[in-house]
Amino acid sequence: MIGVDRLKESVYKDSYFTEKAGSLTVNNVEESAKNTLMSVEMQSKGRFINLSNKILKEGCNIYKTEDRQSGRISYRRDCDGICLLEVNGRNILLVIEVKSGFNEIKKKGFEQLVASYVKVRGILQSIEGYNPADYEEMGLLVSYPPDGSYTMPTRSVMGAKLKMIAPTALDKLNNANSAALKANQEVTLNLSGYNVNACHVNPSFYSQTLRVKHVAVTDQASSETIDLDSYL
């Protein structure tokens, strides 16, 4: 696996990269209310190199705004966690999103993973010494169980308006992927379905598919520790 020193010596701020053995904490940056999932500590026998999601956030303004009617996702989206993990002889690139309710996953969770994955691959490939062929790639969606008691707070007027909007092709794709994730605890995303090709992103910057797994945590917990190795 590429060393953290090489990453810190790259064109990017060295504060974006940190190394730690044994555990990684991922914070849900969108949540602040009670009875929501705020953070997850992922434990592993391996070694983590954490990439701060600021490496994605601080450059987001260069991307177009969302255009769901055209079927193109917004690359202004980002995820909660990105890391390189070296464990049991494997090198893994992980993109991680933490949600409270499972229903939030189908609203934007998949799109956050896809946009973040494509962007971070482009960033890493700009650094000499990073070879994507050396890494497995995986997305993780962490939330309360699919049948948990959490419901996203929505004002009644806004809720009524949302019900009146016809689902887009992206909405239908997210719903299908969410159903597969709920049934099997994993799904393989086809990036062409999210119109990555239509955005003319250099195809060397990403794989055509991304394997995504769901990690269910205790319903209503504000934080949780999970054994990451058991999901890899």
C-alpha positions in Angstrom: 0.0 0.0 0.0 1.2 3.5 -0.7 2.8 5.1 2.3 1.3 8.1 4.2 4.6 10.0 3.7 4.3 9.7 -0.1 0.7 11.1 0.2 1.8 14.0 2.5 4.6 14.9 0.0 2.1 15.2 -2.8 0.6 18.3 -4.2 -2.3 18.1 -1.7 -2.2 19.5 1.9 -0.5 17.1 4.2 -3.2 17.6 6.8 -5.6 15.6 4.5 -3.7 12.4 5.3 -3.4 10.6 8.6 -2.4 7.0 9.5 -3.6 4.9 12.4 -3.6 1.2 13.2 -6.6 -0.7 14.6 -9.5 1.7 14.3 -11.0 4.6 12.3 -13.9 6.9 13.4 -16.3 8.1 10.7 -18.6 11.0 11.6 -22.0 11.6 10.1 -21.4 15.3 9.1 -25.1 15.9 8.2 -26.6 14.9 11.5 -26.9 16.9 14.7 -30.3 16.0 16.2 -31.1 13.5 19.0 -31.8 9.9 18.1 -29.6 10.0 15.0 -26.5 8.1 14.2 -23.6 10.6 14.7 -20.5 8.4 14.4 -19.2 4.9 13.8 -15.9 3.5 15.0 -14.6 0.9 12.6 -12.1 -1.6 14.1 -9.7 -3.7 12.1 -6.6 -5.7 12.5 -5.1 -3.7 9.7 -3.6 -0.3 9.1 -5.7 2.7 8.0 -4.6 5.7 6.0 -7.5 8.2 6.4 -8.2 10.7 3.7 -10.1 13.6 5.2 -13.3 14.3 3.3 -12.2 17.9 3.2 -10.1 16.9 0.2 -13.4 16.5 -1.6 -15.4 19.3 0.1 -12.9 22.1 -0.4 -12.9 21.6 -4.2 -16.6 21.0 -4.7 -17.4 24.4 -6.3 -15.7 23.4 -9.5 -18.5 21.0 -10.2 -21.9 21.6 -11.8 -25.0 21.7 -9.7 -27.4 18.8 -9.7 -29.4 18.0 -12.8 -31.5 15.0 -11.9 -33.9 15.3 -14.9 -31.0 14.6 -17.3 -30.0 11.6 -15.2 -26.6 13.1 -14.2 -25.6 12.9 -10.6 -24.0 15.9 -8.9 -20.3 15.8 -8.3 -20.8 18.3 -5.5 -21.8 15.4 -3.4 -19.2 13.8 -1.1 -19.2 11.0 1.5 -18.4 10.9 5.2 -15.2 8.8 5.1 -12.5 7.7 2.7 -9.6 5.4 3.7 -7.0 3.0 2.4 -6.9 -0.1 4.5 -4.1 -2.7 4.6 -5.3 -5.9 6.3 -4.5 -9.6 5.9 -2.4 -9.1 2.8 -5.2 -7.0 1.1 -5.2 -3.4 0.1 -8.6 -1.8 0.0 -10.0 1.6 -1.0 -13.1 2.3 1.1 -15.6 5.1 0.5 -18.0 5.3 3.5 -21.3 7.1 4.1 -23.2 7.1 7.4 -26.9 7.6 7.5 -29.5 7.3 10.3 -32.5 5.8 8.5 -32.1 3.2 5.8 -34.6 5.2 3.6 -32.0 8.0 3.5 -29.7 5.7 1.5 -31.9 5.6 -1.5 -32.4 9.3 -1.5 -28.8 10.2 -2.0 -26.5 7.7 -0.4 -25.6 5.8 -3.6 -25.0 9.0 -5.5 -22.7 10.2 -2.7 -20.6 7.1 -2.9 -20.4 7.2 -6.7 -19.4 10.8 -6.9 -16.9 10.5 -4.1 -15.4 7.3 -5.5 -14.8 8.8 -8.9 -13.3 12.0 -7.4 -11.0 10.3 -5.0 -9.7 7.9 -7.6 -8.8 10.9 -9.8 -7.0 12.5 -6.8 -5.1 9.3 -5.9 -4.1 8.6 -9.5 -2.5 12.0 -9.7 0.0 10.9 -7.0 3.0 9.0 -8.2 3.2 5.6 -6.6 -0.6 5.0 -6.4 -1.6 2.1 -8.7 -5.3 1.4 -8.6 -4.7 -2.1 -9.8 -3.1 -2.8 -6.3 -6.4 -2.1 -4.5 -9.8 -3.7 -4.1 -12.5 -1.1 -4.1 -15.6 -1.0 -1.9 -18.4 1.3 -0.7 -19.9 1.0 2.8 -23.3 2.4 3.7 -23.8 2.4 7.5 -27.3 3.0 9.0 -29.9 1.8 11.4 -31.6 -1.5 10.3 -33.9 -1.3 7.3 -36.9 -1.9 9.5 -35.7 0.4 12.3 -37.9 3.0 14.0 -36.1 6.0 12.7 -38.0 8.3 10.3 -36.5 11.4 8.7 -38.1 14.6 10.0 -40.1 16.2 7.2 -42.4 19.1 7.3 -45.9 18.2 6.1 -45.9 20.7 3.2 -42.6 19.5 2.0 -43.6 15.9 2.3 -46.7 16.5 0.2 -44.7 18.3 -2.5 -42.2 15.4 -2.7 -45.0 12.9 -3.2 -46.2 15.0 -6.2 -42.8 14.9 -8.0 -42.6 12.1 -10.6 -39.6 9.8 -9.9 -36.6 10.4 -12.2 -34.5 7.7 -13.8 -32.0 8.2 -10.9 -34.8 7.8 -8.3 -35.8 4.5 -9.9 -32.2 3.3 -10.0 -31.7 4.3 -6.4 -34.9 2.5 -5.4 -33.8 -0.7 -7.2 -30.3 -0.6 -5.6 -31.8 0.0 -2.2 -34.1 -3.0 -2.5 -31.2 -5.2 -3.5 -29.1 -3.8 -0.7 -31.9 -4.5 1.8 -32.4 -8.1 0.6 -28.8 -9.1 0.3 -26.8 -6.6 2.4 -24.8 -5.8 -0.7 -25.2 -4.6 -4.2 -23.0 -3.9 -7.1 -23.5 -0.4 -8.6 -23.2 0.0 -12.4 -21.7 3.4 -12.8 -23.0 3.9 -16.3 -26.5 3.9 -14.7 -25.4 7.1 -12.8 -24.3 8.6 -16.2 -20.7 8.9 -15.2 -19.9 8.3 -18.9 -22.2 11.2 -19.9 -20.1 13.6 -17.8 -17.0 12.7 -19.9 -14.9 11.7 -16.9 -11.7 10.0 -18.0 -12.6 6.3 -17.8 -9.1 5.5 -16.4 -10.3 7.3 -13.2 -12.8 4.7 -12.2 -14.0 1.1 -12.5 -17.4 0.5 -14.2 -18.8 -1.1 -11.1 -18.5 -0.5 -7.4 -19.4 -3.2 -4.8 -21.3 -1.7 -1.9 -22.2 -3.3 1.4 -24.6 -2.3 4.1 -23.6 -2.3 7.8 -26.6 -2.2 10.2 -26.0 -0.7 13.6 -28.2 -0.7 16.7 -31.5 1.2 16.1 -31.5 4.7 17.7 -27.8 4.4 18.8 -25.9 7.7 18.5 -22.6 5.9 18.0 -21.4 2.4 17.5 -18.3 0.3 17.2 -18.2 -2.3 14.4 -15.8 -5.1 13.4 -14.9 -3.9 10.0 -12.9 -7.0 9.0 -16.1 -9.2 9.2 -17.6 -7.2 6.4 -14.6 -7.2 4.0 
